[in-house]
Amino acid sequence: MSYSTNPSLEKARGKAMKLLFIDELSVQIVADRFGVSRTTIWRWKRKWLALNSHIALENQVRQKDNPISSFRLSACSWRIPTISSAPRTHPNELPDYLIQIVLDARDRLRRCAEAVWFYLRENLGIEISLSSVRRILKRHGRLDSRRKKRNRQYKGLPRPNILAPGDLVETDTIHLYNPVSKKKRYLYTTIDLYTRMAYAKVYDELRPGLSVQTILEAQAKLGFKFKTVQADNGPEFGKHFAERLQAKGIVIRHTRLHRPNDNAHIERFNRTIQEECAGSYYLESESLDALNMRISNYLDYYNNNRIHLGLRFMTPSQMLQRC
């Protein structure tokens, strides 16, 4: 019988074997009832015997016309699984050590398949296709299969064309929670969409003045003028925030309510800095200065050494040097 993906077929094979062994029907009658050939029933029988080979089915003490007792049959498995028709080997199969190298690189980088493939090729000198890396990560459950939603067009202030550094800068705030003291610290983050240069700083308070201070420090640190800053509708990005930055010649643009994809780049950076540096909570034993120092060291790595797929495997500093 040809290969089938029907999930009920495993149970049907078991019913056929029950008719054959418990009801003691002939092979021809069982084949007619299930609409298959006698050869198929014999193949199912061989699979069933192999599946229950650990059970001693024959009892020499009982009569020869009924050698299998109901007690022994009750211990048998009656679901005969379908064996995949996929080939067991392939002449171009990747060796186990190479698969392990790919998995180790994914666990160390915690990046997508494209970044892992680029790291293997450029840093380790391993010639492997991107499709092979994706297949390995998918088979071992290392790929993120969440679907991406399409952004709707913004109906307020039109989105500017991003042609140079500072044309559009996104900003947001991450709330770091301490489970012991029940207090919070606030990580103010900023990213430039053209170069992907980023800046972040932690404070103990959530105030519009600190949001403005972070934007101005980021502008001075990154070394180019911010033309448009985009933020969500949080209290730290309210009227005072807009007035202070507009006085500095910076245009303010707000996202739609409950539309985090409008701020997709900063939201992705927030996830990255939490996974690779800050985490989702903080410890009272780590002072604010020590936490800011750790984040500053990470930003130096992020801006100068960490490649970006959206920049064609360049770093933000390399993108800035092209301008």
HELIX and SHEET records of a PDB file:
HELIX    1   1 LEU A    9  PHE A   21  1                                  13    
HELIX    2   2 VAL A   27  PHE A   34  1                                   8    
HELIX    3   3 ARG A   38  LEU A   51  1                                  14    
HELIX    4   4 SER A   70  SER A   74  1                                   5    
HELIX    5   5 ASP A   96  LEU A  109  1                                  14    
HELIX    6   6 ALA A  113  GLU A  122  1                                  10    
HELIX    7   7 LEU A  130  ARG A  139  1                                  10    
HELIX    8   8 PRO A  208  LEU A  222  1                                  15    
HELIX    9   9 PRO A  235  PHE A  237  5                                   3    
HELIX   10  10 LYS A  239  ALA A  247  1                                   9    
HELIX   11  11 PRO A  260  ASN A  263  5                                   4    
HELIX   12  12 ALA A  264  ILE A  273  1                                  10    
HELIX   13  13 GLN A  274  ALA A  278  3                                   5    
HELIX   14  14 LEU A  288  ASN A  304  1                                  17    
HELIX   15  15 LEU A  309  LEU A  311  5                                   3    
HELIX   16  16 PRO A  316  GLN A  321  1                                   6    
SHEET    1   A 5 ALA A 198  TYR A 203  0                                        
SHEET    2   A 5 LYS A 184  ASP A 192 -1                                        
SHEET    3   A 5 VAL A 169  TYR A 177 -1                                        
SHEET    4   A 5 THR A 228  ALA A 231  1                                        
SHEET    5   A 5 VAL A 251  HIS A 254  1                                        
END                                                                             
